[in-house]
Amino acid sequence: MMYSFLGTCEINNIEPFEWLSTALKRIPDHSIQRLEELLPWNLK
């Protein structure tokens, strides 16, 4: 799964470490119904 996320970051010209650290910081306060907002292509 992580390989897919990192590949998706590369395709979308997103720094993988930046995306991962941002997503992990936002998860605790994020609604489970809106988790798609944390996917690499939505977190620009």
Backbone as a printed PyTorch tensor [residue, N CA C, xyz], in Angstrom:
tensor([[[  0.8280,  -1.1730,   0.0000],
         [  0.0000,   0.0000,   0.0000],
         [  0.8880,   1.2570,   0.0000]],

        [[  1.9180,   1.2510,   0.8280],
         [  2.7980,   2.4280,   0.8800],
         [  3.4830,   2.6570,  -0.4640]],

        [[  3.8590,   1.5920,  -1.1350],
         [  4.4830,   1.7340,  -2.4460],
         [  3.5250,   2.4170,  -3.4170]],

        [[  2.2470,   2.0740,  -3.3440],
         [  1.2380,   2.7020,  -4.2050],
         [  1.0910,   4.1850,  -3.8870]],

        [[  1.0680,   4.5260,  -2.5940],
         [  0.9710,   5.9330,  -2.2130],
         [  2.1850,   6.7200,  -2.7090]],

        [[  3.3790,   6.1380,  -2.5350],
         [  4.5920,   6.8280,  -2.9720],
         [  4.6240,   6.9820,  -4.4870]],

        [[  4.1630,   5.9730,  -5.2000],
         [  4.0680,   6.0690,  -6.6570],
         [  3.0720,   7.1270,  -7.0870]],

        [[  1.9770,   7.2200,  -6.3780],
         [  0.9670,   8.2350,  -6.6690],
         [  1.5280,   9.6270,  -6.4210]],

        [[  2.3070,   9.7830,  -5.3730],
         [  2.9510,  11.0720,  -5.1070],
         [  3.8630,  11.4480,  -6.2710]],

        [[  4.6380,  10.4900,  -6.7440],
         [  5.5540,  10.7580,  -7.8470],
         [  4.7990,  11.1740,  -9.1020]],

        [[  3.7270,  10.4910,  -9.4100],
         [  2.9290,  10.8080, -10.6000],
         [  2.3420,  12.2150, -10.5150]],

        [[  1.9630,  12.6350,  -9.3110],
         [  1.3230,  13.9320,  -9.1080],
         [  2.3110,  15.0310,  -8.6980]],

        [[  3.6030,  14.7620,  -8.8190],
         [  4.6530,  15.7310,  -8.4750],
         [  4.5160,  16.2590,  -7.0570]],

        [[  4.2980,  15.3390,  -6.1210],
         [  4.1670,  15.6720,  -4.7080],
         [  5.3320,  15.0320,  -3.9720]],

        [[  5.9580,  15.7720,  -3.0650],
         [  7.0460,  15.2450,  -2.2530],
         [  6.4710,  14.2020,  -1.2920]],

        [[  6.8650,  12.9260,  -1.4110],
         [  6.2790,  11.8660,  -0.5850],
         [  6.4050,  12.0910,   0.9140]],

        [[  7.5860,  12.5190,   1.3890],
         [  7.7620,  12.7190,   2.8220],
         [  6.8610,  13.8400,   3.3340]],

        [[  6.7590,  14.9120,   2.5580],
         [  5.8990,  16.0340,   2.9500],
         [  4.4370,  15.5930,   3.0230]],

        [[  3.9900,  14.8320,   2.0170],
         [  2.6020,  14.3490,   2.0210],
         [  2.3450,  13.4410,   3.2150]],

        [[  3.2630,  12.4880,   3.4500],
         [  3.0690,  11.5340,   4.5280],
         [  3.0540,  12.2220,   5.8870]],

        [[  3.9780,  13.1300,   6.1150],
         [  4.0010,  13.8110,   7.4140],
         [  2.7560,  14.6770,   7.6030]],

        [[  2.3080,  15.3520,   6.5510],
         [  1.0930,  16.1730,   6.6420],
         [ -0.1310,  15.3000,   6.8990]],

        [[ -0.2550,  14.2030,   6.1660],
         [ -1.4120,  13.3170,   6.3320],
         [ -1.4410,  12.7060,   7.7360]],

        [[ -0.2800,  12.2600,   8.2290],
         [ -0.2400,  11.6520,   9.5630],
         [ -0.5690,  12.6630,  10.6630]],

        [[ -0.1850,  13.9100,  10.4770],
         [ -0.5110,  14.9500,  11.4560],
         [ -2.0030,  15.2680,  11.4630]],

        [[ -2.6510,  15.1690,  10.2990],
         [ -4.0600,  15.5440,  10.1970],
         [ -5.0260,  14.4160,  10.5420]],

        [[ -4.5920,  13.1700,  10.5080],
         [ -5.4760,  12.0270,  10.7430],
         [ -6.2190,  12.0920,  12.0760]],

        [[ -5.5630,  12.3970,  13.2040],
         [ -6.2880,  12.3600,  14.4870],
         [ -7.4990,  13.2960,  14.5580]],

        [[ -7.4360,  14.4240,  13.8830],
         [ -8.5300,  15.4000,  13.9420],
         [ -9.4620,  15.3270,  12.7440]],

        [[ -9.2380,  14.3640,  11.8670],
         [ -9.9880,  14.3080,  10.6110],
         [-11.1510,  13.3270,  10.7150]],

        [[-12.2640,  13.6920,  10.1300],
         [-13.4440,  12.8290,  10.1210],
         [-13.2100,  11.6100,   9.2350]],

        [[-13.6520,  10.4580,   9.6810],
         [-13.4740,   9.2300,   8.8990],
         [-14.2520,   9.2830,   7.5750]],

        [[-15.3080,  10.0620,   7.5270],
         [-16.0800,  10.1930,   6.2950],
         [-15.3570,  11.0540,   5.2530]],

        [[-14.3020,  11.7520,   5.6520],
         [-13.5900,  12.6380,   4.7320],
         [-12.1290,  12.2250,   4.5480]],

        [[-11.8220,  10.9560,   4.7680],
         [-10.4380,  10.5000,   4.6490],
         [ -9.8790,  10.6670,   3.2340]],

        [[-10.7210,  10.6590,   2.2190],
         [-10.2380,  10.8260,   0.8460],
         [ -9.5470,  12.1760,   0.6550]],

        [[ -9.8330,  13.1370,   1.5190],
         [ -9.1760,  14.4430,   1.4420],
         [ -7.6800,  14.3400,   1.7520]],

        [[ -7.2660,  13.2660,   2.4120],
         [ -5.8630,  13.1030,   2.7790],
         [ -5.0550,  12.3340,   1.7360]],

        [[ -5.6920,  11.8780,   0.6870],
         [ -4.9760,  11.1650,  -0.3640],
         [ -4.0450,  12.1240,  -1.0980]],

        [[ -2.9520,  11.6150,  -1.6550],
         [ -1.9440,  12.5020,  -2.2470],
         [ -2.4890,  13.4930,  -3.2700]],

        [[ -3.3720,  13.0710,  -4.1490],
         [ -3.8610,  13.9740,  -5.1840],
         [ -4.8420,  15.0200,  -4.6500]],

        [[ -5.3440,  14.8660,  -3.4440],
         [ -6.2480,  15.8470,  -2.8460],
         [ -5.5560,  16.7650,  -1.8480]],

        [[ -4.3180,  16.5260,  -1.5330],
         [ -3.6430,  17.2540,  -0.4670],
         [ -2.6110,  18.2290,  -1.0070]],

        [[ -2.8990,  18.8830,  -2.0900],
         [ -1.9440,  19.8290,  -2.6860],
         [ -1.9720,  21.1520,  -1.9830]]])
